[in-house]
């Protein structure tokens, strides 16, 4: 008898094949991974959410579990706790997949004994297969450690790429994602871009309208699931900037769902701005020419609060940005005159020179007339917002939510990239 959300284990014709349970809330991703693992001789069962995974684990005893950590309602850490707390399942090796921003979630998984943590955005079928083969063969490391989640407890041993010899069936050399499939996914994605943008805008507006009411959670789940869906499709289609923006976007939405922090007017403003940027990307398809999926940008943070400075720097480095810091405006001015930055994040309330005055000076420096500025403030009145919009670019309120800052900075830098049609940091 099948349980809801659990998919039948195919008859691969190889009764001695290892059984792998794939757990991911994206059915297309499940299908792609399943096909590659079955091609290599593994039997595969799938589950599309955490509850379905726990049901499957009670009827099946897989040899290995591949587990997406970012699932609503019951996340991957909850499933992993269930595995480690069951005497019949506790020794099953687990590979976890997560967003680069969700380091705390990934660290919990590694502390629970996950064998390997991989970035969802770079986990191709061939990489996943390599990791599955390595675990069964008792090998450690991967051929490219940049594919690993940057978390404590993660083995970061680099090893040579598989040789593709006949003794290792299904090695990465013969299971790469079909270029024809990638092209097809990209074409279908971009063709549906306008309609997808319309759907996302409706979901975003619906959430913002009820965010601080009892109906907010359902609307937030709907928005999260759609952003998650779009991000995974963009990754499979090689659409780098859409993937980049969705990774930051879904991380913030996921943590809102988890109740890690309260929704504020500042967060809602950041969400709306990110949605506008995502709409433009989807409607124009312009980011097909930016397949690297990253922005090389230099950011200067100016804040006389050392703790706040450190929190903001960590958030932006996690977003893949290069960060310098200054704890007073005069030091910031010196840095600005000696180096070109693509974005400035400055506190408003500082001694001697406040953030607005610093911004006015910055705009007189050669090459800084159009550089965006994010103001950080405890002020939540319309006047301070208006001054920020007139003098610089945007604002964010303290206490800083790191994922909000990462999304806001990513949104602004992508917007600048679209406006110039050339990557920043060049």
C-alpha positions as CSV (number, residue, x, y, z in Angstrom):
1,X,0.0,0.0,0.0
2,X,1.4,3.4,-1.0
3,X,1.5,6.3,1.4
4,X,0.7,9.9,0.2
5,X,3.8,11.6,-1.2
6,X,5.8,8.4,-1.5
7,X,6.7,7.1,-4.9
8,X,7.1,3.5,-5.9
9,X,10.5,2.0,-6.0
10,X,11.1,1.1,-9.6
11,X,12.1,-2.5,-10.6
12,X,15.6,-1.8,-11.9
13,X,16.2,-5.4,-12.7
14,X,19.1,-5.4,-10.2
15,X,17.9,-6.9,-6.9
16,X,21.3,-6.4,-5.3
17,X,21.3,-2.7,-6.1
18,X,21.6,-0.3,-3.2
19,X,18.3,1.6,-2.3
20,X,18.5,5.4,-2.2
21,X,15.7,7.5,-0.8
22,X,15.5,11.0,-2.3
23,X,13.6,13.6,-0.3
24,X,12.9,16.9,-2.1
25,X,9.7,19.0,-2.5
26,X,10.5,19.6,-6.2
27,X,9.1,16.8,-8.3
28,X,11.2,17.7,-11.4
29,X,14.4,17.7,-9.4
30,X,13.5,14.3,-7.9
31,X,12.9,12.9,-11.4
32,X,16.3,14.2,-12.7
33,X,18.2,12.8,-9.8
34,X,16.3,9.5,-9.9
35,X,17.0,8.9,-13.5
36,X,20.7,9.4,-13.0
37,X,20.9,7.1,-10.0
38,X,18.9,4.4,-11.7
39,X,21.1,4.6,-14.7
40,X,24.1,3.8,-12.4
41,X,22.3,0.7,-11.1
42,X,20.8,2.0,-7.9
43,X,17.2,1.5,-6.8
44,X,15.4,4.7,-5.9
45,X,12.5,5.7,-3.8
46,X,11.3,9.3,-3.6
47,X,9.3,11.5,-1.1
48,X,8.1,15.0,-1.8
49,X,8.0,16.3,1.8
50,X,9.3,15.5,5.2
51,X,6.1,13.7,6.4
52,X,6.2,11.4,3.3
53,X,9.9,10.7,4.0
54,X,9.2,9.6,7.5
55,X,6.4,7.4,6.3
56,X,8.7,5.9,3.7
57,X,11.4,5.3,6.3
58,X,9.0,3.2,8.4
59,X,8.3,0.8,5.5
60,X,11.6,0.9,3.7
61,X,15.1,0.7,5.1
62,X,17.1,2.6,2.5
63,X,20.9,2.2,2.3
64,X,21.3,6.0,1.9
65,X,19.1,9.1,2.1
66,X,19.5,12.3,0.1
67,X,17.7,15.0,2.0
68,X,16.7,18.5,1.1
69,X,16.8,20.6,4.3
70,X,14.6,23.4,3.1
71,X,11.1,22.0,3.1
72,X,8.2,23.8,4.8
73,X,6.1,22.3,7.6
74,X,8.6,19.6,8.4
75,X,12.2,20.4,7.3
76,X,15.1,18.2,6.6
77,X,16.6,18.6,10.1
78,X,13.4,17.2,11.6
79,X,13.6,14.2,9.3
80,X,17.3,13.7,10.2
81,X,16.4,13.8,13.9
82,X,13.8,11.1,13.2
83,X,16.4,8.9,11.5
84,X,19.1,9.3,14.2
85,X,16.5,8.7,16.9
86,X,15.4,5.3,15.5
87,X,17.5,2.3,16.3
88,X,16.7,0.6,13.0
89,X,17.6,3.7,11.0
90,X,20.3,5.6,12.9
91,X,23.2,4.3,11.0
92,X,21.9,5.1,7.5
93,X,24.2,7.6,5.8
94,X,22.6,10.9,4.8
95,X,23.6,13.5,2.2
96,X,21.9,16.9,2.8
97,X,21.2,19.6,0.3
98,X,20.7,23.2,1.3
99,X,20.9,26.9,0.2
100,X,24.2,28.7,0.7
101,X,22.5,31.1,3.1
102,X,21.1,28.5,5.5
103,X,24.3,27.7,7.3
104,X,22.7,27.3,10.7
105,X,20.3,24.7,9.4
106,X,23.2,22.9,7.6
107,X,25.3,23.0,10.8
108,X,22.5,21.3,12.7
109,X,22.4,18.6,10.1
110,X,26.1,18.1,10.2
111,X,26.0,17.9,14.1
112,X,23.3,15.2,13.7
113,X,25.8,13.1,11.7
114,X,25.0,13.9,8.1
115,X,27.9,12.5,6.0
116,X,28.0,15.3,3.4
117,X,26.4,18.7,2.8
118,X,26.0,20.0,-0.8
119,X,24.8,23.3,-2.3
120,X,21.5,22.8,-4.0
121,X,22.4,25.3,-6.6
122,X,25.5,23.4,-7.8
123,X,24.4,19.8,-7.1
124,X,24.2,18.4,-10.6
125,X,23.1,14.8,-11.1
126,X,26.7,13.8,-11.7
127,X,27.9,15.4,-8.5
128,X,25.2,13.7,-6.5
129,X,26.1,10.4,-8.1
130,X,29.7,10.9,-7.3
131,X,28.9,11.6,-3.6
132,X,26.6,8.5,-3.4
133,X,29.3,6.3,-4.9
134,X,32.0,7.8,-2.6
135,X,29.9,7.1,0.5
136,X,29.3,3.5,-0.4
137,X,33.0,3.1,-1.3
138,X,34.1,4.7,2.0
139,X,35.8,7.6,0.2
140,X,35.8,11.2,1.6
141,X,35.8,14.5,-0.2
142,X,34.7,15.7,-3.6
143,X,36.6,16.8,-6.7
144,X,35.5,20.4,-6.2
145,X,35.2,21.6,-2.6
146,X,33.3,24.7,-3.7
147,X,30.3,22.5,-4.1
148,X,30.2,21.8,-0.4
149,X,28.2,23.8,2.2
150,X,30.5,26.0,4.1
151,X,29.6,24.7,7.6
152,X,31.4,23.4,10.7
153,X,31.9,19.6,10.7
154,X,31.9,19.3,6.9
155,X,34.8,17.2,5.6
156,X,36.4,19.4,3.0
157,X,38.9,16.9,1.6
158,X,39.6,17.4,-2.1
159,X,40.2,14.3,-4.2
160,X,40.9,13.8,-7.9
161,X,37.9,13.6,-10.2
162,X,36.7,10.2,-11.1
163,X,38.6,8.7,-14.0
164,X,35.4,7.4,-15.7
165,X,36.9,3.9,-16.0
166,X,34.8,0.9,-16.6
167,X,35.3,-0.2,-13.0
168,X,33.2,2.7,-11.8
169,X,29.8,2.6,-13.6
170,X,27.9,5.8,-13.8
171,X,30.9,8.1,-13.1
172,X,30.4,11.8,-13.7
173,X,31.8,11.6,-17.2
174,X,28.8,9.8,-18.5
175,X,26.0,11.1,-16.4
176,X,26.2,14.9,-16.9
177,X,22.8,16.6,-17.3
178,X,21.9,16.4,-20.9
179,X,22.7,19.7,-22.7
180,X,19.6,19.2,-24.8
181,X,17.5,19.0,-21.6
182,X,19.2,22.1,-20.2
183,X,18.4,24.0,-23.3
184,X,14.8,22.8,-23.3
185,X,14.3,23.7,-19.6
186,X,15.8,27.2,-20.3
187,X,13.6,27.7,-23.4
188,X,10.4,26.6,-21.6
189,X,11.3,28.7,-18.6
190,X,11.9,31.9,-20.5
191,X,8.9,31.4,-22.7
192,X,6.7,31.3,-19.6
193,X,8.6,34.2,-18.0
194,X,5.8,36.8,-18.3
195,X,3.2,34.5,-16.9
196,X,5.5,33.4,-14.1
197,X,6.2,37.0,-13.2
198,X,2.5,37.7,-13.1
199,X,1.9,34.7,-10.8
200,X,4.7,35.6,-8.4
201,X,3.5,39.3,-8.2
202,X,0.0,38.1,-7.3
203,X,1.4,35.8,-4.6
204,X,3.7,38.6,-3.3
205,X,1.0,41.2,-3.1
206,X,-1.3,38.7,-1.4
207,X,1.3,38.0,1.3
208,X,2.2,41.7,1.9
209,X,-1.5,42.5,2.3
210,X,-2.0,40.0,5.1
211,X,1.6,39.5,6.4
212,X,0.8,40.8,9.9
213,X,-2.5,38.9,10.3
214,X,-3.4,35.3,11.0
215,X,-3.8,34.6,7.3
216,X,-0.1,35.6,6.7
217,X,1.4,32.1,7.1
218,X,-0.6,30.5,4.3
219,X,0.2,33.4,2.0
220,X,3.8,33.2,3.0
221,X,3.9,29.4,2.3
222,X,2.5,29.9,-1.2
223,X,5.0,32.6,-2.0
224,X,8.0,30.6,-0.6
225,X,7.0,27.5,-2.6
226,X,6.8,29.5,-5.9
227,X,10.1,31.3,-5.4
228,X,11.7,27.9,-4.5
229,X,10.2,26.4,-7.7
230,X,11.4,29.2,-9.9
231,X,14.9,29.1,-8.3
232,X,15.4,25.4,-8.9
233,X,14.1,25.7,-12.5
234,X,16.5,28.6,-13.1
235,X,19.4,26.5,-11.8
236,X,18.6,23.6,-14.0
237,X,18.3,26.0,-17.0
238,X,21.6,27.7,-16.4
239,X,19.9,31.1,-15.7
240,X,22.4,32.5,-13.2
241,X,20.9,35.8,-12.0
242,X,17.4,34.4,-11.5
243,X,18.9,31.5,-9.5
244,X,21.1,33.9,-7.5
245,X,18.2,36.2,-6.5
246,X,15.9,33.3,-5.7
247,X,18.5,31.7,-3.5
248,X,18.6,34.8,-1.3
249,X,14.8,35.3,-1.6
250,X,13.8,31.8,-0.6
251,X,16.2,31.8,2.4
252,X,14.5,34.9,3.9
253,X,11.0,33.5,3.3
254,X,12.0,30.1,4.7
255,X,13.3,31.7,8.0
256,X,10.1,33.8,8.2
257,X,8.1,30.6,7.9
258,X,10.3,29.0,10.7
259,X,9.5,32.0,12.9
260,X,13.2,32.9,13.3
261,X,12.2,36.6,13.3
262,X,9.1,38.7,13.1
263,X,8.0,40.4,9.9
264,X,8.6,44.1,9.9
265,X,7.8,47.0,7.5
266,X,11.5,46.9,6.5
267,X,11.4,43.2,5.6
268,X,8.2,43.7,3.6
269,X,9.8,46.6,1.7
270,X,12.8,44.3,1.0
271,X,10.5,41.6,-0.3
272,X,8.6,43.9,-2.6
273,X,11.8,45.3,-4.0
274,X,13.2,41.8,-4.6
275,X,10.0,40.8,-6.3
276,X,10.2,43.8,-8.7
277,X,13.7,42.8,-9.6
278,X,12.7,39.1,-10.1
279,X,9.8,40.3,-12.3
280,X,12.2,42.2,-14.6
281,X,14.5,39.2,-14.9
282,X,11.6,36.9,-15.7
283,X,10.0,39.3,-18.2
284,X,13.1,40.1,-20.1
285,X,15.1,36.9,-19.8
286,X,18.2,39.1,-19.9
287,X,20.2,37.1,-17.4
288,X,20.7,34.3,-19.9
289,X,23.9,36.1,-20.7
290,X,25.1,35.9,-17.1
291,X,25.3,32.1,-16.6
292,X,28.0,32.4,-13.9
293,X,25.2,33.1,-11.4
294,X,27.2,35.5,-9.3
295,X,28.1,39.1,-9.0
296,X,31.6,40.2,-8.3
297,X,31.1,43.3,-6.3
298,X,32.9,45.3,-3.6
299,X,30.9,46.6,-0.6
300,X,31.9,49.1,2.1
301,X,30.1,48.9,5.4
302,X,30.2,52.0,7.7
303,X,28.9,51.7,11.2
304,X,30.4,52.8,14.6
305,X,28.8,49.7,16.3
306,X,31.5,47.0,15.9
307,X,29.0,44.2,16.6
308,X,26.6,45.5,14.0
309,X,29.5,45.9,11.6
310,X,30.5,42.3,12.0
311,X,27.0,41.0,11.6
312,X,26.5,42.9,8.3
313,X,29.8,41.9,7.0
314,X,29.1,38.2,7.6
315,X,25.7,38.5,5.9
316,X,27.2,40.0,2.8
317,X,30.1,37.7,2.6
318,X,27.6,34.8,2.8
319,X,26.0,36.4,-0.3
320,X,29.4,36.0,-2.1
321,X,30.3,39.7,-1.9
322,X,33.7,41.2,-1.1
323,X,33.4,43.3,2.0
324,X,35.4,46.1,3.7
325,X,34.3,47.8,6.9
326,X,34.9,51.2,8.6
327,X,33.8,52.2,12.1
328,X,33.8,55.9,11.5
329,X,33.0,58.2,8.5
330,X,36.5,59.6,8.1
331,X,38.0,56.1,7.7
332,X,35.2,55.4,5.2
333,X,36.0,58.5,3.2
334,X,39.7,57.5,3.0
335,X,38.8,54.0,1.8
336,X,36.3,55.4,-0.7
337,X,38.9,57.7,-2.2
338,X,41.4,54.9,-2.6
339,X,39.2,52.1,-3.9
340,X,36.1,51.8,-6.1
341,X,33.1,50.2,-4.3
342,X,29.9,49.0,-6.0
343,X,27.7,49.5,-2.9
344,X,27.9,51.4,0.4
345,X,26.0,50.3,3.5
346,X,26.0,53.0,6.1
347,X,24.5,53.6,9.5
348,X,22.5,56.9,9.8
349,X,23.2,57.8,13.4
350,X,27.0,58.3,13.7
351,X,29.1,61.0,15.5
352,X,30.5,64.0,13.7
353,X,29.1,63.0,10.2
354,X,25.8,61.2,9.9
355,X,24.9,58.7,7.2
356,X,23.0,61.2,5.0
357,X,25.9,63.7,5.2
358,X,28.3,61.0,4.3
359,X,26.2,60.0,1.3
360,X,26.2,63.6,0.1
361,X,30.0,63.7,0.2
362,X,30.3,60.3,-1.5
363,X,28.2,61.5,-4.5
364,X,30.9,64.2,-5.1
365,X,33.7,61.6,-5.4
366,X,34.9,60.7,-8.9
367,X,33.0,57.6,-10.1
368,X,30.5,57.6,-7.2
369,X,27.6,59.6,-8.6
370,X,25.5,56.5,-9.3
371,X,26.8,54.1,-6.6
372,X,23.9,52.8,-4.6
373,X,23.7,53.4,-0.8
374,X,21.8,51.4,1.8
375,X,21.0,53.3,5.0
376,X,20.8,51.4,8.2
377,X,18.7,53.1,10.8
378,X,16.6,52.5,13.9
379,X,14.3,55.3,12.7
380,X,11.0,54.1,11.2
381,X,9.3,57.3,10.3
382,X,8.4,58.4,6.8
383,X,10.7,61.4,6.8
384,X,13.9,59.3,7.3
385,X,12.7,56.9,4.6
386,X,12.1,59.8,2.2
387,X,15.5,61.3,2.9
388,X,17.1,58.0,2.2
389,X,15.3,57.5,-1.0
390,X,16.2,61.0,-2.2
391,X,19.9,60.9,-1.1
392,X,20.9,57.4,-1.8
393,X,19.2,54.2,-2.8
394,X,17.4,52.3,0.0
395,X,17.1,51.7,3.7
396,X,17.0,48.8,6.2
397,X,16.0,49.0,9.8
398,X,17.9,47.8,12.9
399,X,18.1,45.3,14.5
400,X,19.6,43.8,11.3
401,X,18.2,40.6,10.0
402,X,21.2,39.2,8.1
403,X,19.1,37.4,5.5
404,X,17.2,40.6,4.8
405,X,20.4,42.5,4.2
406,X,21.8,39.8,1.9
407,X,18.6,39.9,-0.2
408,X,18.5,43.7,-0.3
409,X,22.1,43.9,-1.4
410,X,21.7,41.1,-4.0
411,X,18.6,42.8,-5.4
412,X,20.3,46.2,-5.7
413,X,23.4,44.9,-7.3
414,X,21.4,42.8,-9.8
415,X,19.3,45.9,-10.6
416,X,22.5,47.8,-11.3
417,X,23.8,45.0,-13.5
418,X,20.6,45.0,-15.5
419,X,20.7,48.8,-15.8
420,X,24.3,48.7,-17.2
421,X,24.0,45.3,-18.9
422,X,27.6,44.7,-17.7
423,X,28.7,42.8,-14.5
424,X,29.7,44.9,-11.5
425,X,33.2,44.6,-10.2
426,X,34.7,44.9,-13.7
